[in-house]
Amino acid sequence: MADTAPTSVKDIAERTGLPQPYLEQILLALKGAGVVRSKRGVGGGYVLARPPEEITLGQIVSAVDGPIVAGDFGAPHENGACEHEGQCVLLAVWSEVGEHMREHLDSFTLADMVVRARGGANAPGPKDQVLEASQQGELGGG
């Protein structure tokens, strides 16, 4: 990533329409998570710390918003230790929903988002690739 020139916060703010102070908070969180690096001084700004193919949406969302969870619920009790079994069943389901969200966001890379942005809303995603592979007989079964 050394051949990429840094992009200033001002340029990013203008392109995204985000207020510069808010964008600076986001970039600091991304820097702390190792997603971007910063360069000070004239010609300074931010660059990706890794190739876009190695950065997932899950990493970006976690860096900015914290752990990816569905709802603000605690972890379910295990081994029948809960006096309210119905509630624990629901907590387990919400825990699974959170895991599915994390897996789905981690199935997309920053490079995938560039392809989607350039190809519009109909650009293929993971589900489309599975469908295409099954139609071409690349997946087992049926």
N, C-alpha and C positions, 0 to 999 in steps of 0.2 A: 504494500500500500504506500510505499515511499514515493512513488512517482506521481501521486495525486496531490495537487496544490490544496492547501487549506481553504475552506470557505468561511467567510466572516459571519458572525452572528447577525450583523445587519443584513447581509445578503440573504441568509436563510429566513430571517424575519420577513423580508420583503416578498420572497417567493412563496412562503407559506401563509402569510397574512396573520401570523401569530405576533402578539406583543413581545418586544425584545426582552423585557424582564422575565416574562413567563418562559420564553424559549431558553434563556440562560439557565433557569432552574432545571429544565428538561435536559439540556446538554450536560450540566454538572452531574445529574443522576446517571446519564448514559456514560459519562467519563468514569464515574465511580464504579460502574459495572464492567468497564473495559470494552465498551462498544465503540467509543470514539476516543481520539486523542486530541489534545489541544496544542497549538503553537502560539507563543506570545509574540508581540511586536509587529512591525510593519510586515504586511503580507501574512499575518497570523490568522488563526481561525481554528476550525475543526476538520478532522479527517476521520474516516473509519479506521478503527484499530485493527480490524481483520477484514478479509475479503467478504463482500456482501453475501456470498454463498454460504458463509459460516455463521452468519448472524440471523437468528430466528426472531419471528415476531414475539414469541413467548419471552425471549430474553429482553427485548425492548420493553414490552408491557411490564414485566417484572421489575425492571430497572426504574421505570417511571412511576408505576402505581403500587409496587410491592407485590407480594405473593398473589398469584392468580387463584382465586377461590370463587365459588358460587355462593353468594350470601355471606352473612356475617355470623356464621354458626361455629360452635366449637366442634372438636373432633368427637366422633361417636364413641360410646363406651364399647368395650369388647368383652367377650367371654361371659355374657349375662350379668355383668356387674351393675346394670342400670335398673332402677326401680320403675322407670317409665319406658318400657320396651318400644312402644309406638313411636315415641320421640326419637329414640336411638335408631330405629329403622329409617326414619326420615333423614336424620343426620348422616347416616351411611349413604343414602341416595344422593344427598347434596355433595358429599365428599366425592362420590363417583362423578357427578356432573362437573365439579371443579377439575378433576383429573382429565376428563374428556376435553374440557376447554384448554387446559395446558397442552395436551397432546396435539390438539388441532392447531393451536397457535404455533407450536414448535414444528409443525409440518410445513410451514411457510418460511422461506428465507427472505432477506431483504432483496436479493436478486430476483426472487419470484415476484415480489411486489413491483419491481421495475418493469418486468415483462408484462404484468397485468396493467400497469399504468400506461404502457405504450400500446397494448393490444386492446384496451377497453375492458368493459365488464365481462365480456365473453371469453377472455383469456383462460386457458385451462388451469385448473387447480388440482389438488390431490385426488378428489373424487372423480373428476373428469379423466384423470390418468388411469385410475382403476377401471372405470367403465370402458375406456378405449382398449386397455390391455385385455379385458375380458371379451370384448368384441373381436379381438384379433386372436383369441384362443391362447393368450399367454398365461392366463390364470387357470389353475386346475379346477376340476369340477365340471358340472353341466356340460 
